[in-house]
Structure formats: structure tokens, C-alpha cells
């Protein structure tokens, strides 16, 4: 999740990575005996729920400023 969040923070991400990040957080939530799993998932879910438009704008801005960079093709785990 940290790697995806870092790419989104920079803007060097793909829109599909936002959905992948959200799905990953749902897979972690409630599926571990350690409370830290939920503690890691909930802030990510809240970030996406409340700031998805800003995340997408950051990606758009990065793509506009760096048209020569091909957005990485990510592999679904």
C-alpha cells in the first residue's frame, strides 16, 4: 500500500491503482488477528472516500506535465 500511495502522492500512478489500493485495504481489513491491519486499512479507505477527486487531479497534473513518461503498467498481485 505504501508504494502505491507514494506513486499517487507524486502523481506518477494510474487511475486503476486507486481502485487497486482500495481493494487491497478491504482485503486487509478484518482478515488479520493483528489490530494493526485494520489500523493500516482504515486511513487509506478514508483517504479514497474523501479525496479521490484530488488524487485523480494529481495524477492528471503529473501526466500533463510529463507527457513523455509512459505510465507504468502494474501487475495485479
N, CA, C and O atoms as a Maestro MAE file, in Angstrom:
{
 s_m_m2io_version
 :::
 2.0.0
}

f_m_ct {
 s_m_title
 :::
 protein
 m_atom[308] {
  # First column is atom index #
  i_m_mmod_type
  r_m_x_coord
  r_m_y_coord
  r_m_z_coord
  i_m_residue_number
  s_m_chain_name
  s_m_pdb_residue_name
  s_m_pdb_atom_name
  i_m_atomic_number
  :::
  1 25 0.831 -1.187 0.000 1 A "UNK " " N  " 7
  2 3 0.000 0.000 0.000 1 A "UNK " " CA " 6
  3 2 0.875 1.250 0.000 1 A "UNK " " C  " 6
  4 15 0.537 2.251 -0.631 1 A "UNK " " O  " 8
  5 25 1.986 1.187 0.701 2 A "UNK " " N  " 7
  6 3 2.866 2.354 0.784 2 A "UNK " " CA " 6
  7 2 3.413 2.721 -0.590 2 A "UNK " " C  " 6
  8 15 3.475 3.902 -0.933 2 A "UNK " " O  " 8
  9 25 3.805 1.736 -1.373 3 A "UNK " " N  " 7
  10 3 4.349 2.017 -2.704 3 A "UNK " " CA " 6
  11 2 3.310 2.679 -3.603 3 A "UNK " " C  " 6
  12 15 3.626 3.625 -4.326 3 A "UNK " " O  " 8
  13 25 2.094 2.195 -3.563 4 A "UNK " " N  " 7
  14 3 1.028 2.783 -4.379 4 A "UNK " " CA " 6
  15 2 0.731 4.202 -3.909 4 A "UNK " " C  " 6
  16 15 0.581 5.110 -4.727 4 A "UNK " " O  " 8
  17 25 0.646 4.397 -2.593 5 A "UNK " " N  " 7
  18 3 0.391 5.735 -2.059 5 A "UNK " " CA " 6
  19 2 1.498 6.708 -2.449 5 A "UNK " " C  " 6
  20 15 1.223 7.871 -2.748 5 A "UNK " " O  " 8
  21 25 2.747 6.245 -2.449 6 A "UNK " " N  " 7
  22 3 3.864 7.106 -2.839 6 A "UNK " " CA " 6
  23 2 3.737 7.532 -4.297 6 A "UNK " " C  " 6
  24 15 3.947 8.698 -4.631 6 A "UNK " " O  " 8
  25 25 3.389 6.571 -5.170 7 A "UNK " " N  " 7
  26 3 3.207 6.917 -6.585 7 A "UNK " " CA " 6
  27 2 2.060 7.909 -6.768 7 A "UNK " " C  " 6
  28 15 2.163 8.842 -7.565 7 A "UNK " " O  " 8
  29 25 0.968 7.707 -6.030 8 A "UNK " " N  " 7
  30 3 -0.165 8.627 -6.131 8 A "UNK " " CA " 6
  31 2 0.236 10.004 -5.607 8 A "UNK " " C  " 6
  32 15 -0.140 11.024 -6.184 8 A "UNK " " O  " 8
  33 25 0.994 10.031 -4.521 9 A "UNK " " N  " 7
  34 3 1.455 11.307 -3.961 9 A "UNK " " CA " 6
  35 2 2.266 12.093 -4.991 9 A "UNK " " C  " 6
  36 15 2.115 13.308 -5.121 9 A "UNK " " O  " 8
  37 25 3.123 11.387 -5.716 10 A "UNK " " N  " 7
  38 3 3.925 12.027 -6.756 10 A "UNK " " CA " 6
  39 2 3.095 12.341 -7.996 10 A "UNK " " C  " 6
  40 15 3.435 13.242 -8.762 10 A "UNK " " O  " 8
  41 25 2.024 11.612 -8.191 11 A "UNK " " N  " 7
  42 3 1.207 11.755 -9.385 11 A "UNK " " CA " 6
  43 2 1.572 10.753 -10.454 11 A "UNK " " C  " 6
  44 15 0.881 10.639 -11.466 11 A "UNK " " O  " 8
  45 25 2.650 10.025 -10.239 12 A "UNK " " N  " 7
  46 3 3.143 9.056 -11.216 12 A "UNK " " CA " 6
  47 2 2.457 7.708 -10.996 12 A "UNK " " C  " 6
  48 15 3.103 6.713 -10.669 12 A "UNK " " O  " 8
  49 25 1.153 7.695 -11.180 13 A "UNK " " N  " 7
  50 3 0.357 6.493 -10.964 13 A "UNK " " CA " 6
  51 2 -0.701 6.416 -12.050 13 A "UNK " " C  " 6
  52 15 -0.841 7.320 -12.873 13 A "UNK " " O  " 8
  53 25 -1.420 5.347 -12.035 14 A "UNK " " N  " 7
  54 3 -2.526 5.158 -12.962 14 A "UNK " " CA " 6
  55 2 -3.824 5.212 -12.165 14 A "UNK " " C  " 6
  56 15 -3.838 4.853 -10.988 14 A "UNK " " O  " 8
  57 25 -4.889 5.646 -12.775 15 A "UNK " " N  " 7
  58 3 -6.168 5.741 -12.066 15 A "UNK " " CA " 6
  59 2 -6.599 4.391 -11.488 15 A "UNK " " C  " 6
  60 15 -7.200 4.337 -10.415 15 A "UNK " " O  " 8
  61 25 -6.299 3.322 -12.186 16 A "UNK " " N  " 7
  62 3 -6.684 1.987 -11.716 16 A "UNK " " CA " 6
  63 2 -5.991 1.634 -10.408 16 A "UNK " " C  " 6
  64 15 -6.487 0.798 -9.654 16 A "UNK " " O  " 8
  65 25 -4.847 2.262 -10.127 17 A "UNK " " N  " 7
  66 3 -4.145 1.982 -8.879 17 A "UNK " " CA " 6
  67 2 -4.923 2.472 -7.665 17 A "UNK " " C  " 6
  68 15 -4.755 1.939 -6.568 17 A "UNK " " O  " 8
  69 25 -5.763 3.469 -7.845 18 A "UNK " " N  " 7
  70 3 -6.600 3.927 -6.737 18 A "UNK " " CA " 6
  71 2 -7.586 2.825 -6.362 18 A "UNK " " C  " 6
  72 15 -7.770 2.520 -5.184 18 A "UNK " " O  " 8
  73 25 -8.213 2.233 -7.367 19 A "UNK " " N  " 7
  74 3 -9.141 1.125 -7.109 19 A "UNK " " CA " 6
  75 2 -8.411 -0.080 -6.528 19 A "UNK " " C  " 6
  76 15 -8.921 -0.743 -5.625 19 A "UNK " " O  " 8
  77 25 -7.225 -0.360 -7.044 20 A "UNK " " N  " 7
  78 3 -6.443 -1.478 -6.537 20 A "UNK " " CA " 6
  79 2 -6.067 -1.247 -5.072 20 A "UNK " " C  " 6
  80 15 -6.107 -2.177 -4.267 20 A "UNK " " O  " 8
  81 25 -5.707 -0.026 -4.729 21 A "UNK " " N  " 7
  82 3 -5.365 0.321 -3.353 21 A "UNK " " CA " 6
  83 2 -6.567 0.141 -2.437 21 A "UNK " " C  " 6
  84 15 -6.442 -0.388 -1.333 21 A "UNK " " O  " 8
  85 25 -7.726 0.582 -2.899 22 A "UNK " " N  " 7
  86 3 -8.937 0.430 -2.098 22 A "UNK " " CA " 6
  87 2 -9.272 -1.049 -1.891 22 A "UNK " " C  " 6
  88 15 -9.608 -1.462 -0.781 22 A "UNK " " O  " 8
  89 25 -9.180 -1.835 -2.947 23 A "UNK " " N  " 7
  90 3 -9.464 -3.268 -2.834 23 A "UNK " " CA " 6
  91 2 -8.477 -3.947 -1.891 23 A "UNK " " C  " 6
  92 15 -8.866 -4.804 -1.097 23 A "UNK " " O  " 8
  93 25 -7.232 -3.576 -1.973 24 A "UNK " " N  " 7
  94 3 -6.223 -4.136 -1.080 24 A "UNK " " CA " 6
  95 2 -6.539 -3.807 0.379 24 A "UNK " " C  " 6
  96 15 -6.379 -4.657 1.255 24 A "UNK " " O  " 8
  97 25 -6.983 -2.586 0.639 25 A "UNK " " N  " 7
  98 3 -7.323 -2.211 2.015 25 A "UNK " " CA " 6
  99 2 -8.512 -3.021 2.530 25 A "UNK " " C  " 6
  100 15 -8.557 -3.367 3.710 25 A "UNK " " O  " 8
  101 25 -9.478 -3.328 1.654 26 A "UNK " " N  " 7
  102 3 -10.615 -4.158 2.066 26 A "UNK " " CA " 6
  103 2 -10.184 -5.601 2.331 26 A "UNK " " C  " 6
  104 15 -10.748 -6.268 3.198 26 A "UNK " " O  " 8
  105 25 -9.192 -6.079 1.589 27 A "UNK " " N  " 7
  106 3 -8.693 -7.429 1.802 27 A "UNK " " CA " 6
  107 2 -7.950 -7.539 3.137 27 A "UNK " " C  " 6
  108 15 -7.962 -8.598 3.766 27 A "UNK " " O  " 8
  109 25 -7.317 -6.473 3.562 28 A "UNK " " N  " 7
  110 3 -6.591 -6.470 4.836 28 A "UNK " " CA " 6
  111 2 -7.564 -6.326 6.009 28 A "UNK " " C  " 6
  112 15 -7.434 -7.010 7.024 28 A "UNK " " O  " 8
  113 25 -8.531 -5.434 5.855 29 A "UNK " " N  " 7
  114 3 -9.476 -5.129 6.935 29 A "UNK " " CA " 6
  115 2 -10.241 -6.375 7.369 29 A "UNK " " C  " 6
  116 15 -10.905 -7.026 6.562 29 A "UNK " " O  " 8
  117 25 -10.138 -6.690 8.647 30 A "UNK " " N  " 7
  118 3 -10.896 -7.789 9.212 30 A "UNK " " CA " 6
  119 2 -10.370 -9.182 8.903 30 A "UNK " " C  " 6
  120 15 -10.993 -10.177 9.276 30 A "UNK " " O  " 8
  121 25 -9.238 -9.264 8.232 31 A "UNK " " N  " 7
  122 3 -8.700 -10.567 7.860 31 A "UNK " " CA " 6
  123 2 -7.362 -10.866 8.512 31 A "UNK " " C  " 6
  124 15 -6.581 -11.667 7.999 31 A "UNK " " O  " 8
  125 25 -7.102 -10.235 9.624 32 A "UNK " " N  " 7
  126 3 -5.859 -10.469 10.334 32 A "UNK " " CA " 6
  127 2 -6.139 -10.476 11.831 32 A "UNK " " C  " 6
  128 15 -7.063 -9.812 12.300 32 A "UNK " " O  " 8
  129 25 -5.353 -11.216 12.561 33 A "UNK " " N  " 7
  130 3 -5.549 -11.246 14.017 33 A "UNK " " CA " 6
  131 2 -4.928 -10.023 14.680 33 A "UNK " " C  " 6
  132 15 -5.172 -9.754 15.856 33 A "UNK " " O  " 8
  133 25 -4.139 -9.299 13.933 34 A "UNK " " N  " 7
  134 3 -3.478 -8.115 14.472 34 A "UNK " " CA " 6
  135 2 -4.323 -6.873 14.172 34 A "UNK " " C  " 6
  136 15 -4.728 -6.650 13.031 34 A "UNK " " O  " 8
  137 25 -4.578 -6.082 15.187 35 A "UNK " " N  " 7
  138 3 -5.373 -4.859 15.006 35 A "UNK " " CA " 6
  139 2 -4.664 -3.845 14.123 35 A "UNK " " C  " 6
  140 15 -5.296 -2.928 13.599 35 A "UNK " " O  " 8
  141 25 -3.370 -4.001 13.956 36 A "UNK " " N  " 7
  142 3 -2.640 -3.052 13.113 36 A "UNK " " CA " 6
  143 2 -3.024 -3.181 11.646 36 A "UNK " " C  " 6
  144 15 -2.836 -2.238 10.878 36 A "UNK " " O  " 8
  145 25 -3.551 -4.320 11.248 37 A "UNK " " N  " 7
  146 3 -4.039 -4.461 9.875 37 A "UNK " " CA " 6
  147 2 -5.197 -3.516 9.617 37 A "UNK " " C  " 6
  148 15 -5.205 -2.790 8.623 37 A "UNK " " O  " 8
  149 25 -6.176 -3.524 10.515 38 A "UNK " " N  " 7
  150 3 -7.299 -2.584 10.392 38 A "UNK " " CA " 6
  151 2 -6.810 -1.146 10.511 38 A "UNK " " C  " 6
  152 15 -7.289 -0.259 9.804 38 A "UNK " " O  " 8
  153 25 -5.861 -0.923 11.403 39 A "UNK " " N  " 7
  154 3 -5.339 0.426 11.613 39 A "UNK " " CA " 6
  155 2 -4.627 0.950 10.367 39 A "UNK " " C  " 6
  156 15 -4.560 2.162 10.162 39 A "UNK " " O  " 8
  157 25 -4.103 0.069 9.546 40 A "UNK " " N  " 7
  158 3 -3.464 0.490 8.300 40 A "UNK " " CA " 6
  159 2 -4.487 0.672 7.178 40 A "UNK " " C  " 6
  160 15 -4.305 1.514 6.298 40 A "UNK " " O  " 8
  161 25 -5.553 -0.111 7.211 41 A "UNK " " N  " 7
  162 3 -6.533 -0.093 6.123 41 A "UNK " " CA " 6
  163 2 -7.487 1.095 6.211 41 A "UNK " " C  " 6
  164 15 -7.805 1.709 5.193 41 A "UNK " " O  " 8
  165 25 -7.940 1.417 7.397 42 A "UNK " " N  " 7
  166 3 -8.966 2.458 7.545 42 A "UNK " " CA " 6
  167 2 -8.543 3.838 7.063 42 A "UNK " " C  " 6
  168 15 -9.338 4.496 6.392 42 A "UNK " " O  " 8
  169 25 -7.341 4.314 7.365 43 A "UNK " " N  " 7
  170 3 -6.967 5.639 6.846 43 A "UNK " " CA " 6
  171 2 -6.924 5.684 5.316 43 A "UNK " " C  " 6
  172 15 -7.268 6.698 4.708 43 A "UNK " " O  " 8
  173 25 -6.502 4.589 4.707 44 A "UNK " " N  " 7
  174 3 -6.466 4.526 3.241 44 A "UNK " " CA " 6
  175 2 -7.880 4.587 2.674 44 A "UNK " " C  " 6
  176 15 -8.130 5.280 1.688 44 A "UNK " " O  " 8
  177 25 -8.796 3.864 3.297 45 A "UNK " " N  " 7
  178 3 -10.186 3.891 2.842 45 A "UNK " " CA " 6
  179 2 -10.781 5.288 2.994 45 A "UNK " " C  " 6
  180 15 -11.495 5.763 2.111 45 A "UNK " " O  " 8
  181 25 -10.486 5.943 4.114 46 A "UNK " " N  " 7
  182 3 -10.979 7.303 4.326 46 A "UNK " " CA " 6
  183 2 -10.389 8.283 3.335 46 A "UNK " " C  " 6
  184 15 -11.084 9.171 2.842 46 A "UNK " " O  " 8
  185 25 -9.096 8.125 3.040 47 A "UNK " " N  " 7
  186 3 -8.433 8.985 2.064 47 A "UNK " " CA " 6
  187 2 -9.121 8.888 0.713 47 A "UNK " " C  " 6
  188 15 -9.416 9.903 0.081 47 A "UNK " " O  " 8
  189 25 -9.371 7.676 0.278 48 A "UNK " " N  " 7
  190 3 -10.004 7.472 -1.027 48 A "UNK " " CA " 6
  191 2 -11.451 7.968 -1.008 48 A "UNK " " C  " 6
  192 15 -11.905 8.599 -1.962 48 A "UNK " " O  " 8
  193 25 -12.166 7.685 0.069 49 A "UNK " " N  " 7
  194 3 -13.565 8.095 0.167 49 A "UNK " " CA " 6
  195 2 -13.709 9.621 0.112 49 A "UNK " " C  " 6
  196 15 -14.624 10.128 -0.537 49 A "UNK " " O  " 8
  197 25 -12.831 10.345 0.777 50 A "UNK " " N  " 7
  198 3 -12.982 11.795 0.887 50 A "UNK " " CA " 6
  199 2 -12.161 12.602 -0.121 50 A "UNK " " C  " 6
  200 15 -12.500 13.749 -0.410 50 A "UNK " " O  " 8
  201 25 -11.087 12.020 -0.660 51 A "UNK " " N  " 7
  202 3 -10.176 12.797 -1.501 51 A "UNK " " CA " 6
  203 2 -9.874 12.146 -2.844 51 A "UNK " " C  " 6
  204 15 -8.843 12.436 -3.450 51 A "UNK " " O  " 8
  205 25 -10.749 11.279 -3.315 52 A "UNK " " N  " 7
  206 3 -10.499 10.610 -4.591 52 A "UNK " " CA " 6
  207 2 -10.323 11.615 -5.732 52 A "UNK " " C  " 6
  208 15 -9.432 11.451 -6.565 52 A "UNK " " O  " 8
  209 25 -11.156 12.643 -5.778 53 A "UNK " " N  " 7
  210 3 -11.048 13.644 -6.847 53 A "UNK " " CA " 6
  211 2 -9.679 14.318 -6.837 53 A "UNK " " C  " 6
  212 15 -9.091 14.537 -7.896 53 A "UNK " " O  " 8
  213 25 -9.173 14.644 -5.662 54 A "UNK " " N  " 7
  214 3 -7.863 15.275 -5.554 54 A "UNK " " CA " 6
  215 2 -6.755 14.318 -5.988 54 A "UNK " " C  " 6
  216 15 -5.776 14.732 -6.610 54 A "UNK " " O  " 8
  217 25 -6.914 13.049 -5.662 55 A "UNK " " N  " 7
  218 3 -5.926 12.055 -6.085 55 A "UNK " " CA " 6
  219 2 -5.897 11.954 -7.610 55 A "UNK " " C  " 6
  220 15 -4.827 11.899 -8.215 55 A "UNK " " O  " 8
  221 25 -7.070 11.932 -8.217 56 A "UNK " " N  " 7
  222 3 -7.148 11.863 -9.673 56 A "UNK " " CA " 6
  223 2 -6.609 13.139 -10.315 56 A "UNK " " C  " 6
  224 15 -5.949 13.079 -11.352 56 A "UNK " " O  " 8
  225 25 -6.886 14.290 -9.706 57 A "UNK " " N  " 7
  226 3 -6.346 15.555 -10.225 57 A "UNK " " CA " 6
  227 2 -4.822 15.558 -10.188 57 A "UNK " " C  " 6
  228 15 -4.176 16.044 -11.116 57 A "UNK " " O  " 8
  229 25 -4.252 15.019 -9.122 58 A "UNK " " N  " 7
  230 3 -2.789 14.962 -9.008 58 A "UNK " " CA " 6
  231 2 -2.203 14.099 -10.120 58 A "UNK " " C  " 6
  232 15 -1.172 14.442 -10.698 58 A "UNK " " O  " 8
  233 25 -2.855 12.986 -10.419 59 A "UNK " " N  " 7
  234 3 -2.388 12.118 -11.496 59 A "UNK " " CA " 6
  235 2 -2.515 12.833 -12.840 59 A "UNK " " C  " 6
  236 15 -1.596 12.780 -13.657 59 A "UNK " " O  " 8
  237 25 -3.644 13.498 -13.074 60 A "UNK " " N  " 7
  238 3 -3.831 14.266 -14.312 60 A "UNK " " CA " 6
  239 2 -2.768 15.346 -14.470 60 A "UNK " " C  " 6
  240 15 -2.218 15.529 -15.556 60 A "UNK " " O  " 8
  241 25 -2.482 16.054 -13.389 61 A "UNK " " N  " 7
  242 3 -1.484 17.125 -13.423 61 A "UNK " " CA " 6
  243 2 -0.111 16.571 -13.763 61 A "UNK " " C  " 6
  244 15 0.621 17.154 -14.563 61 A "UNK " " O  " 8
  245 25 0.232 15.455 -13.158 62 A "UNK " " N  " 7
  246 3 1.532 14.837 -13.429 62 A "UNK " " CA " 6
  247 2 1.627 14.407 -14.888 62 A "UNK " " C  " 6
  248 15 2.639 14.646 -15.548 62 A "UNK " " O  " 8
  249 25 0.567 13.771 -15.388 63 A "UNK " " N  " 7
  250 3 0.574 13.313 -16.779 63 A "UNK " " CA " 6
  251 2 0.688 14.493 -17.745 63 A "UNK " " C  " 6
  252 15 1.360 14.391 -18.772 63 A "UNK " " O  " 8
  253 25 0.034 15.608 -17.421 64 A "UNK " " N  " 7
  254 3 0.104 16.787 -18.284 64 A "UNK " " CA " 6
  255 2 1.499 17.399 -18.270 64 A "UNK " " C  " 6
  256 15 1.970 17.891 -19.295 64 A "UNK " " O  " 8
  257 25 2.160 17.371 -17.121 65 A "UNK " " N  " 7
  258 3 3.492 17.951 -17.002 65 A "UNK " " CA " 6
  259 2 4.578 17.029 -17.547 65 A "UNK " " C  " 6
  260 15 5.669 17.495 -17.877 65 A "UNK " " O  " 8
  261 25 4.302 15.744 -17.645 66 A "UNK " " N  " 7
  262 3 5.285 14.757 -18.103 66 A "UNK " " CA " 6
  263 2 4.696 13.883 -19.213 66 A "UNK " " C  " 6
  264 15 4.537 12.677 -19.028 66 A "UNK " " O  " 8
  265 25 4.374 14.476 -20.352 67 A "UNK " " N  " 7
  266 3 3.740 13.673 -21.407 67 A "UNK " " CA " 6
  267 2 4.667 12.612 -21.990 67 A "UNK " " C  " 6
  268 15 4.204 11.639 -22.585 67 A "UNK " " O  " 8
  269 25 5.972 12.797 -21.821 68 A "UNK " " N  " 7
  270 3 6.932 11.852 -22.393 68 A "UNK " " CA " 6
  271 2 7.075 10.574 -21.565 68 A "UNK " " C  " 6
  272 15 7.629 9.582 -22.039 68 A "UNK " " O  " 8
  273 25 6.577 10.601 -20.330 69 A "UNK " " N  " 7
  274 3 6.705 9.441 -19.454 69 A "UNK " " CA " 6
  275 2 5.510 8.525 -19.641 69 A "UNK " " C  " 6
  276 15 4.358 8.935 -19.497 69 A "UNK " " O  " 8
  277 25 5.804 7.302 -19.958 70 A "UNK " " N  " 7
  278 3 4.732 6.299 -20.042 70 A "UNK " " CA " 6
  279 2 4.395 5.871 -18.642 70 A "UNK " " C  " 6
  280 15 5.283 5.545 -17.856 70 A "UNK " " O  " 8
  281 25 3.128 5.867 -18.324 71 A "UNK " " N  " 7
  282 3 2.699 5.405 -17.005 71 A "UNK " " CA " 6
  283 2 2.963 3.918 -16.931 71 A "UNK " " C  " 6
  284 15 2.626 3.164 -17.844 71 A "UNK " " O  " 8
  285 25 3.571 3.506 -15.833 72 A "UNK " " N  " 7
  286 3 3.959 2.099 -15.664 72 A "UNK " " CA " 6
  287 2 2.747 1.174 -15.767 72 A "UNK " " C  " 6
  288 15 1.637 1.515 -15.358 72 A "UNK " " O  " 8
  289 25 2.989 0.051 -16.299 73 A "UNK " " N  " 7
  290 3 1.965 -0.998 -16.315 73 A "UNK " " CA " 6
  291 2 2.177 -1.799 -15.041 73 A "UNK " " C  " 6
  292 15 3.260 -2.339 -14.815 73 A "UNK " " O  " 8
  293 25 1.167 -1.877 -14.224 74 A "UNK " " N  " 7
  294 3 1.312 -2.555 -12.958 74 A "UNK " " CA " 6
  295 2 0.768 -3.968 -13.065 74 A "UNK " " C  " 6
  296 15 -0.057 -4.287 -13.920 74 A "UNK " " O  " 8
  297 25 1.258 -4.787 -12.176 75 A "UNK " " N  " 7
  298 3 0.868 -6.175 -12.145 75 A "UNK " " CA " 6
  299 2 -0.055 -6.385 -10.966 75 A "UNK " " C  " 6
  300 15 0.256 -5.977 -9.847 75 A "UNK " " O  " 8
  301 25 -1.173 -7.012 -11.206 76 A "UNK " " N  " 7
  302 3 -2.106 -7.308 -10.118 76 A "UNK " " CA " 6
  303 2 -1.564 -8.485 -9.324 76 A "UNK " " C  " 6
  304 15 -1.178 -9.506 -9.893 76 A "UNK " " O  " 8
  305 25 -1.538 -8.338 -8.039 77 A "UNK " " N  " 7
  306 3 -0.988 -9.389 -7.165 77 A "UNK " " CA " 6
  307 2 -2.045 -10.330 -6.740 77 A "UNK " " C  " 6
  308 15 -1.769 -11.277 -6.003 77 A "UNK " " O  " 8
  :::
 }
 m_bond[307] {
  # First column is bond index #
  i_m_from
  i_m_to
  i_m_order
  :::
  1 1 2 1
  2 2 3 1
  3 3 4 2
  4 3 5 1
  5 5 6 1
  6 6 7 1
  7 7 8 2
  8 7 9 1
  9 9 10 1
  10 10 11 1
  11 11 12 2
  12 11 13 1
  13 13 14 1
  14 14 15 1
  15 15 16 2
  16 15 17 1
  17 17 18 1
  18 18 19 1
  19 19 20 2
  20 19 21 1
  21 21 22 1
  22 22 23 1
  23 23 24 2
  24 23 25 1
  25 25 26 1
  26 26 27 1
  27 27 28 2
  28 27 29 1
  29 29 30 1
  30 30 31 1
  31 31 32 2
  32 31 33 1
  33 33 34 1
  34 34 35 1
  35 35 36 2
  36 35 37 1
  37 37 38 1
  38 38 39 1
  39 39 40 2
  40 39 41 1
  41 41 42 1
  42 42 43 1
  43 43 44 2
  44 43 45 1
  45 45 46 1
  46 46 47 1
  47 47 48 2
  48 47 49 1
  49 49 50 1
  50 50 51 1
  51 51 52 2
  52 51 53 1
  53 53 54 1
  54 54 55 1
  55 55 56 2
  56 55 57 1
  57 57 58 1
  58 58 59 1
  59 59 60 2
  60 59 61 1
  61 61 62 1
  62 62 63 1
  63 63 64 2
  64 63 65 1
  65 65 66 1
  66 66 67 1
  67 67 68 2
  68 67 69 1
  69 69 70 1
  70 70 71 1
  71 71 72 2
  72 71 73 1
  73 73 74 1
  74 74 75 1
  75 75 76 2
  76 75 77 1
  77 77 78 1
  78 78 79 1
  79 79 80 2
  80 79 81 1
  81 81 82 1
  82 82 83 1
  83 83 84 2
  84 83 85 1
  85 85 86 1
  86 86 87 1
  87 87 88 2
  88 87 89 1
  89 89 90 1
  90 90 91 1
  91 91 92 2
  92 91 93 1
  93 93 94 1
  94 94 95 1
  95 95 96 2
  96 95 97 1
  97 97 98 1
  98 98 99 1
  99 99 100 2
  100 99 101 1
  101 101 102 1
  102 102 103 1
  103 103 104 2
  104 103 105 1
  105 105 106 1
  106 106 107 1
  107 107 108 2
  108 107 109 1
  109 109 110 1
  110 110 111 1
  111 111 112 2
  112 111 113 1
  113 113 114 1
  114 114 115 1
  115 115 116 2
  116 115 117 1
  117 117 118 1
  118 118 119 1
  119 119 120 2
  120 119 121 1
  121 121 122 1
  122 122 123 1
  123 123 124 2
  124 123 125 1
  125 125 126 1
  126 126 127 1
  127 127 128 2
  128 127 129 1
  129 129 130 1
  130 130 131 1
  131 131 132 2
  132 131 133 1
  133 133 134 1
  134 134 135 1
  135 135 136 2
  136 135 137 1
  137 137 138 1
  138 138 139 1
  139 139 140 2
  140 139 141 1
  141 141 142 1
  142 142 143 1
  143 143 144 2
  144 143 145 1
  145 145 146 1
  146 146 147 1
  147 147 148 2
  148 147 149 1
  149 149 150 1
  150 150 151 1
  151 151 152 2
  152 151 153 1
  153 153 154 1
  154 154 155 1
  155 155 156 2
  156 155 157 1
  157 157 158 1
  158 158 159 1
  159 159 160 2
  160 159 161 1
  161 161 162 1
  162 162 163 1
  163 163 164 2
  164 163 165 1
  165 165 166 1
  166 166 167 1
  167 167 168 2
  168 167 169 1
  169 169 170 1
  170 170 171 1
  171 171 172 2
  172 171 173 1
  173 173 174 1
  174 174 175 1
  175 175 176 2
  176 175 177 1
  177 177 178 1
  178 178 179 1
  179 179 180 2
  180 179 181 1
  181 181 182 1
  182 182 183 1
  183 183 184 2
  184 183 185 1
  185 185 186 1
  186 186 187 1
  187 187 188 2
  188 187 189 1
  189 189 190 1
  190 190 191 1
  191 191 192 2
  192 191 193 1
  193 193 194 1
  194 194 195 1
  195 195 196 2
  196 195 197 1
  197 197 198 1
  198 198 199 1
  199 199 200 2
  200 199 201 1
  201 201 202 1
  202 202 203 1
  203 203 204 2
  204 203 205 1
  205 205 206 1
  206 206 207 1
  207 207 208 2
  208 207 209 1
  209 209 210 1
  210 210 211 1
  211 211 212 2
  212 211 213 1
  213 213 214 1
  214 214 215 1
  215 215 216 2
  216 215 217 1
  217 217 218 1
  218 218 219 1
  219 219 220 2
  220 219 221 1
  221 221 222 1
  222 222 223 1
  223 223 224 2
  224 223 225 1
  225 225 226 1
  226 226 227 1
  227 227 228 2
  228 227 229 1
  229 229 230 1
  230 230 231 1
  231 231 232 2
  232 231 233 1
  233 233 234 1
  234 234 235 1
  235 235 236 2
  236 235 237 1
  237 237 238 1
  238 238 239 1
  239 239 240 2
  240 239 241 1
  241 241 242 1
  242 242 243 1
  243 243 244 2
  244 243 245 1
  245 245 246 1
  246 246 247 1
  247 247 248 2
  248 247 249 1
  249 249 250 1
  250 250 251 1
  251 251 252 2
  252 251 253 1
  253 253 254 1
  254 254 255 1
  255 255 256 2
  256 255 257 1
  257 257 258 1
  258 258 259 1
  259 259 260 2
  260 259 261 1
  261 261 262 1
  262 262 263 1
  263 263 264 2
  264 263 265 1
  265 265 266 1
  266 266 267 1
  267 267 268 2
  268 267 269 1
  269 269 270 1
  270 270 271 1
  271 271 272 2
  272 271 273 1
  273 273 274 1
  274 274 275 1
  275 275 276 2
  276 275 277 1
  277 277 278 1
  278 278 279 1
  279 279 280 2
  280 279 281 1
  281 281 282 1
  282 282 283 1
  283 283 284 2
  284 283 285 1
  285 285 286 1
  286 286 287 1
  287 287 288 2
  288 287 289 1
  289 289 290 1
  290 290 291 1
  291 291 292 2
  292 291 293 1
  293 293 294 1
  294 294 295 1
  295 295 296 2
  296 295 297 1
  297 297 298 1
  298 298 299 1
  299 299 300 2
  300 299 301 1
  301 301 302 1
  302 302 303 1
  303 303 304 2
  304 303 305 1
  305 305 306 1
  306 306 307 1
  307 307 308 2
  :::
 }
}
